C-alpha cells in the first residue's frame, strides 16, 4: 500500500473529502490543476480556505515558489476537484486519482519560474508509492489537448485537468512535463523509466488488486511466488534468471504477458498485469487473501480490593489466621512495590502486610507527593490507583 498521508505536508480541513474509488483495479493516476491565483503565503491561506468553502478540495495544495505543501485528505480516497463525465465519477477513477492544485495560472506555466524543493520530492515520493508511472498518457498540456475517455479509463500516469473527460478547464497550461519528473529525483515505476508521453519500454509497472491481493510490479507475498511457479509450470518462465520469488519483477510481468498471449489476448489486454479471467485460468481459481488471525484477548488485570487491603495493612505482622489478611490482594501490591524497587524480593510474595510492606508503601506514598499522616503506609484509593496504573492492576474501592 502506498503513502496515505504525506508526513511533510501540512493538514488542511477535516481530512474527510471523499470516499472509496470506483475502479480500484484500474491504474493509478495524478491530475495537475492550477488555482488561477497568485502564490505566496497569503494566497496559500486564502485559496486553501476557499476550496474548503466551495467543497472543491483536491488532495494537495502546492506553492511552486515556496515549496509549501498541504494535504486535504487521504490519497487512497477520492477528492472533489473534477466534474463527473456523465455517469463516470472522474474523481473516483483508478486505484488512486491524486489531485494537485498548484498556486499558479495556466497562462504562465509554473515550471518556468518555480523553486521545487524537498516538499515537492516528498509529494512525488508519495505519488510513486502508489505505482503511478512517470508518464503523461494524454501528452502535452498545451491548449487544444484532447480528452480521451479510453485513455483516461485505461492508462496510468500524470494528466492535466485539460485531459479529463467531462471537464472544460485547460489548466495547468503548457508546463514542462520533463521538468516535473526531473525535479522529483530518484527512480520511478514508469515503463523503462521513461518520462515521455507513453513511450519507453513495453514492460508495465503498475499494480492491481484482485480478491484483496496485489499483483504487478512491486507486489509482494507468497501469492506472487505462487503465480511465478504456475507460470513456470505452464511453460511461461523464460524471463526468469532466478526465482520466481515473492516480489513481482519485470520478469514476472514479461512471463505473464507471454501467458496472456497464449490465451489469445493482445494489446493492452496482454500487458503482463493480471486480470481476473487470466489469473483464474492460470491458477484454477482466484487466490484469496488469508483471513487475519483474531487479535489475542488482552490478559485480564488483577483486581485489588482496597477495603481488604486496608484491613490487612492495619493488622500486626504474622496475624494470618484463616486467610483473613487477604494474601491475594497483598501479593499483587507487594509485586508492584518490588517492581518499583521499594520492597526486597525476599518479602515481595509472602502475602502478609507486615512492617516491611507498610514501610515500602509509605515510600510509594511519598513518591506520589504525600507526606505526614498521608504517607503512613496504609493504602488510600488515589495512591493505590496510581500504583495500579503503573504496574498493571485495577482497584476495587
SEROTOR-484031 format. One line per 3 residues: number of its first residue (from 1); their letters; for each residue x, y, z of C-alpha. Coordinates in Angstrom, 1 decimal. Example, Ala and Ser with C-alpha at 12.3 -4.5 7.8 and 13.67 -1.06 7.14 Angstrom:
# residues 2
1 = AS = 12.3/-4.5/7.8  13.7/-1.1/7.1
# end
This chain:
# residues 397
1 = XXX = 0.0/0.0/0.0  1.2/3.5/-0.8  1.5/6.6/1.4
4 = XXX = -1.9/7.7/2.6  -0.7/10.9/4.4  2.5/12.7/3.4
7 = XXX = 4.4/13.4/6.6  6.0/16.5/5.3  2.6/18.1/4.4
10 = XXX = 0.5/20.5/6.4  -3.1/19.4/7.1  -6.0/21.4/5.8
13 = XXX = -9.6/20.9/6.7  -11.1/18.0/8.5  -9.3/15.3/6.5
16 = XXX = -12.6/14.0/5.1  -13.1/15.0/1.5  -14.2/11.9/-0.4
19 = XXX = -14.7/8.2/-0.4  -13.6/4.9/-2.0  -12.5/4.6/-5.6
22 = XXX = -15.0/3.2/-8.2  -12.3/1.4/-10.3  -9.5/0.3/-7.9
25 = XXX = -8.2/-2.3/-10.4  -7.5/0.5/-12.9  -4.1/2.1/-13.0
28 = XXX = -3.3/4.9/-10.6  -3.1/8.5/-11.9  -2.4/12.1/-10.9
31 = XXX = -4.3/15.2/-12.1  -2.5/18.6/-12.1  -4.6/21.7/-11.7
34 = XXX = -3.8/25.4/-11.3  -5.7/27.7/-8.9  -5.6/30.6/-11.3
37 = XXX = -4.3/32.8/-8.5  -1.2/34.3/-7.2  1.3/32.5/-4.9
40 = XXX = 2.9/33.0/-1.5  1.6/32.5/2.0  -1.4/34.9/1.7
43 = XXX = -2.7/33.1/-1.4  -1.9/29.8/0.1  -4.2/30.6/3.1
46 = XXX = -6.9/32.3/1.1  -7.1/29.7/-1.7  -6.8/26.9/0.8
49 = XXX = -9.8/28.1/2.8  -11.8/28.9/-0.4  -11.5/25.4/-1.8
52 = XXX = -12.9/24.1/1.5  -15.7/26.7/1.5  -16.9/25.7/-2.0
55 = XXX = -16.4/22.0/-1.5  -13.9/21.5/-4.3  -10.9/20.2/-2.3
58 = XXX = -8.1/18.4/-4.1  -5.8/16.1/-2.2  -2.9/18.5/-2.4
61 = XXX = -2.2/22.3/-2.4  1.3/23.2/-3.5  3.1/26.6/-3.9
64 = XXX = 5.8/26.3/-6.6  7.6/29.4/-5.3  8.0/28.5/-1.7
67 = XXX = 7.7/24.6/-1.9  4.9/24.8/0.7  2.8/21.6/0.7
70 = XXX = -0.6/20.9/2.3  -2.9/17.9/2.2  -6.7/17.9/2.5
73 = XXX = -7.5/14.2/2.5  -6.1/10.6/2.3  -4.5/9.7/-1.1
76 = XXX = -6.3/6.4/-1.3  -9.7/8.1/-1.4  -11.3/10.4/-3.9
79 = XXX = -11.0/14.2/-4.0  -13.6/16.8/-5.2  -11.7/18.9/-7.9
82 = XXX = -13.2/17.2/-11.0  -16.6/17.2/-12.7  -18.2/13.9/-13.5
85 = XXX = -18.2/12.7/-17.1  -21.9/11.6/-17.3  -22.2/8.6/-15.1
88 = XXX = -18.4/8.3/-14.7  -17.2/9.7/-11.5  -13.9/11.0/-12.6
91 = XXX = -12.8/11.8/-9.1  -13.0/8.1/-8.3  -11.3/6.6/-11.4
94 = XXX = -8.3/4.4/-10.9  -6.5/2.8/-8.0  -5.8/6.4/-6.9
97 = XXX = -6.6/9.7/-8.5  -4.3/12.1/-6.7  -5.3/15.7/-7.5
100 = XXX = -2.9/18.6/-7.0  -3.8/22.3/-7.1  -0.7/24.4/-7.8
103 = XXX = -0.8/28.1/-6.8  -0.3/29.4/-10.4  -2.0/30.4/-13.6
106 = XXX = -2.3/28.3/-16.7  -1.4/31.2/-18.9  2.0/31.3/-17.3
109 = XXX = 3.3/27.7/-16.8  4.7/27.4/-13.3  7.7/25.2/-14.4
112 = XXX = 9.1/28.4/-15.9  9.7/30.1/-12.6  9.2/27.5/-9.8
115 = XXX = 11.6/26.5/-7.0  10.8/22.9/-6.2  12.4/21.6/-3.0
118 = XXX = 12.2/18.7/-0.5  8.4/19.0/-0.2  7.9/18.6/-3.9
121 = XXX = 10.1/15.5/-3.8  8.1/14.2/-0.9  4.9/14.7/-2.9
124 = XXX = 6.4/12.8/-5.9  7.6/10.0/-3.5  4.1/9.5/-2.3
127 = XXX = 2.7/9.5/-5.8  5.2/6.9/-6.9  4.4/4.8/-3.8
130 = XXX = 1.1/4.0/-5.4  2.7/2.7/-8.6  1.9/5.8/-10.7
133 = XXX = 4.4/5.9/-13.5  6.3/8.9/-14.6  4.4/9.2/-17.9
136 = XXX = 1.9/11.5/-19.5  -0.5/9.2/-21.4  -2.5/12.1/-22.9
139 = XXX = 0.5/14.1/-24.0  1.0/17.8/-23.8  -1.0/20.1/-21.5
142 = XXX = -0.9/22.9/-24.0  -4.2/24.5/-25.2  -6.0/22.1/-27.5
145 = XXX = -5.2/19.0/-25.5  -7.6/16.1/-26.2  -9.9/14.5/-23.6
148 = XXX = -9.9/10.8/-24.5  -12.3/8.6/-22.5  -10.4/5.4/-23.3
151 = XXX = -7.0/7.0/-22.3  -8.5/8.3/-19.1  -10.1/4.9/-18.2
154 = XXX = -7.2/2.6/-19.0  -3.9/4.5/-18.6  -1.9/5.2/-15.5
157 = XXX = 0.3/8.3/-15.1  0.1/12.1/-15.0  -2.7/14.1/-16.5
160 = XXX = -3.6/17.7/-16.7  -7.1/18.9/-15.8  -7.2/19.6/-19.6
163 = XXX = -7.1/15.9/-20.3  -10.0/14.7/-18.2  -13.3/13.9/-20.0
166 = XXX = -16.4/15.7/-18.8  -14.3/18.8/-17.8  -13.7/22.1/-19.7
169 = XXX = -10.8/23.7/-17.9  -7.5/23.9/-19.7  -5.1/24.1/-16.7
172 = XXX = -2.3/23.6/-15.8  -1.2/25.1/-19.1  1.8/24.1/-21.2
175 = XXX = 4.0/23.0/-18.3  7.4/21.4/-18.9  6.4/17.7/-18.1
178 = XXX = 10.0/16.5/-18.2  10.9/19.2/-15.6  8.3/17.7/-13.2
181 = XXX = 10.0/14.4/-13.3  13.5/15.8/-13.1  12.6/17.8/-10.0
184 = XXX = 11.2/14.7/-8.4  14.6/13.0/-8.4  15.1/9.3/-7.8
187 = XXX = 13.6/6.5/-9.8  10.0/5.8/-10.6  7.8/2.9/-11.6
190 = XXX = 7.4/4.2/-15.1  7.8/1.8/-18.0  11.5/1.8/-18.7
193 = XXX = 11.9/4.9/-16.6  10.5/6.9/-19.4  9.4/10.5/-18.7
196 = XXX = 7.8/10.8/-22.1  4.1/10.7/-23.1  3.5/7.0/-23.4
199 = XXX = 6.7/5.6/-24.9  9.6/3.7/-23.4  9.7/0.0/-22.5
202 = XXX = 6.7/-2.2/-23.0  7.0/-3.6/-19.5  4.0/-2.4/-17.5
205 = XXX = 4.8/-1.2/-14.0  1.5/-0.7/-12.1  -0.4/-2.9/-9.7
208 = XXX = -3.9/-4.2/-9.5  -5.8/-5.7/-6.5  -7.8/-8.9/-7.0
211 = XXX = -9.6/-10.5/-4.1  -7.6/-8.4/-1.7  -4.2/-9.4/-3.1
214 = XXX = -1.9/-7.1/-5.1  -0.4/-8.2/-8.5  2.0/-6.3/-10.7
217 = XXX = 5.4/-4.6/-10.3  6.4/-4.3/-6.7  3.7/-6.5/-5.3
220 = XXX = 5.0/-8.8/-2.6  3.8/-12.0/-0.9  3.5/-15.8/-1.1
223 = XXX = 0.8/-15.3/-3.7  3.3/-13.7/-6.1  5.6/-16.7/-5.8
226 = XXX = 2.6/-19.0/-6.4  1.9/-17.1/-9.7  5.5/-17.4/-10.7
229 = XXX = 5.6/-21.1/-10.1  2.4/-21.6/-12.0  3.8/-19.7/-15.0
232 = XXX = 6.9/-21.9/-15.0  4.7/-25.0/-14.8  2.8/-23.9/-17.9
235 = XXX = 6.0/-23.2/-19.8  6.0/-19.4/-19.4  9.1/-18.9/-17.3
238 = XXX = 11.7/-18.0/-19.9  12.3/-14.5/-18.5  13.4/-15.6/-15.0
241 = XXX = 17.1/-15.5/-14.4  16.4/-16.6/-10.8  13.3/-17.2/-8.8
244 = XXX = 10.4/-16.9/-9.0  10.4/-15.0/-5.8  8.0/-13.2/-3.5
247 = XXX = 8.3/-9.8/-5.2  6.8/-9.1/-8.6  9.5/-8.0/-11.0
250 = XXX = 9.7/-7.2/-14.7  10.4/-10.9/-15.3  7.1/-11.8/-13.8
253 = XXX = 5.4/-9.2/-16.0  7.0/-10.5/-19.2  6.3/-14.1/-18.3
256 = XXX = 2.7/-13.2/-17.5  2.4/-11.3/-20.8  3.5/-14.5/-22.6
259 = XXX = 0.8/-16.4/-20.8  -1.9/-13.8/-21.6  -0.9/-14.0/-25.3
262 = XXX = -1.2/-17.8/-25.1  -4.8/-17.3/-24.1  -5.4/-15.1/-27.2
265 = XXX = -5.1/-11.7/-25.5  -3.4/-8.8/-27.3  -2.7/-5.1/-27.0
268 = XXX = -3.4/-3.6/-23.5  -5.1/-6.8/-22.5  -1.8/-8.5/-22.7
271 = XXX = 0.4/-6.1/-20.8  1.6/-8.6/-18.3  -0.5/-7.4/-15.4
274 = XXX = -3.1/-9.9/-14.3  -6.9/-9.6/-14.7  -9.4/-11.8/-13.0
277 = XXX = -10.1/-14.0/-16.1  -6.4/-14.7/-16.9  -5.5/-15.2/-13.3
280 = XXX = -8.2/-17.8/-12.8  -7.1/-19.6/-16.0  -3.6/-19.8/-14.6
283 = XXX = -4.3/-20.7/-11.0  -7.5/-22.7/-11.4  -9.3/-20.3/-9.1
286 = XXX = -8.8/-16.8/-7.9  -6.5/-16.7/-4.8  -8.0/-15.0/-1.8
289 = XXX = -6.3/-13.1/0.9  -5.8/-15.3/4.0  -8.1/-14.4/6.9
292 = XXX = -6.3/-12.5/9.5  -5.9/-14.1/12.9  -8.2/-12.7/15.6
295 = XXX = -6.4/-10.4/17.9  -5.4/-12.1/21.2  -7.6/-11.1/24.0
298 = XXX = -5.8/-8.8/26.5  -4.9/-10.6/29.7  -7.3/-9.6/32.5
301 = XXX = -5.7/-7.3/35.0  -5.7/-8.4/38.6  -8.2/-6.6/40.8
304 = XXX = -7.2/-5.4/44.3  -9.9/-4.9/46.9  -9.0/-1.7/48.7
307 = XXX = -11.1/-2.5/51.7  -9.4/-5.9/52.1  -6.0/-4.3/51.7
310 = XXX = -6.6/-1.6/54.3  -7.8/-4.2/56.7  -4.7/-6.3/56.1
313 = XXX = -2.4/-3.3/56.5  -3.8/-2.5/59.9  -3.0/-5.9/61.3
316 = XXX = 0.2/-6.8/63.1  2.7/-8.8/61.1  2.1/-12.5/61.1
319 = XXX = -1.6/-12.5/62.0  -2.7/-14.6/59.0  -5.4/-16.6/60.7
322 = XXX = -7.9/-18.3/58.3  -6.8/-16.1/55.4  -8.4/-13.0/56.9
325 = XXX = -5.4/-10.9/55.9  -6.4/-11.4/52.2  -3.0/-12.5/50.9
328 = XXX = -4.1/-12.5/47.2  -4.6/-8.7/47.3  -1.4/-8.2/49.4
331 = XXX = 0.7/-10.2/46.9  -0.3/-8.0/44.0  0.7/-4.9/45.8
334 = XXX = 3.9/-6.5/47.1  4.9/-7.4/43.5  4.2/-3.8/42.4
337 = XXX = 6.3/-2.4/45.2  9.1/-4.8/44.3  8.9/-3.6/40.7
340 = XXX = 9.3/0.0/42.0  12.4/-1.0/43.9  10.8/-0.4/47.2
343 = XXX = 10.5/-3.9/48.6  13.0/-6.7/48.8  12.3/-9.8/46.7
346 = XXX = 12.6/-11.9/50.0  9.3/-10.3/51.2  7.6/-9.5/48.0
349 = XXX = 5.5/-12.6/47.7  4.5/-13.7/51.2  1.1/-12.1/51.2
352 = XXX = 1.5/-10.6/54.6  1.1/-6.9/55.0  3.8/-6.7/57.7
355 = XXX = 6.0/-3.8/58.8  8.4/-4.0/55.7  5.5/-3.9/53.3
358 = XXX = 4.0/-1.0/55.2  7.3/0.9/55.1  7.6/0.2/51.4
361 = XXX = 4.1/1.5/50.8  4.9/4.6/52.8  7.8/5.2/50.5
364 = XXX = 5.5/4.9/47.5  3.1/7.4/49.0  6.0/9.9/49.4
367 = XXX = 7.0/9.2/45.8  3.4/10.2/44.9  3.9/13.5/46.8
370 = XXX = 2.2/12.7/50.1  3.7/13.4/53.5  2.9/13.2/57.2
373 = XXX = -0.2/11.2/58.1  -0.9/10.8/54.3  2.2/8.7/54.0
376 = XXX = 1.6/6.3/56.8  1.9/3.1/54.7  -1.8/2.4/54.8
379 = XXX = -3.1/2.3/51.2  -5.5/5.0/50.0  -7.5/5.0/46.8
382 = XXX = -5.6/7.6/45.0  -2.1/6.2/45.7  -3.2/2.7/45.0
385 = XXX = -4.8/3.6/41.7  -1.5/5.3/40.7  0.4/2.2/41.6
388 = XXX = -2.1/0.0/39.7  -1.9/2.2/36.6  1.8/1.9/36.5
391 = XXX = 2.1/-1.8/37.4  -1.0/-3.4/35.7  -3.7/-3.9/38.3
394 = XXX = -7.1/-2.3/38.9  -8.6/-1.1/42.2  -11.9/-2.1/43.7
397 = X = -12.9/0.6/46.1
# end
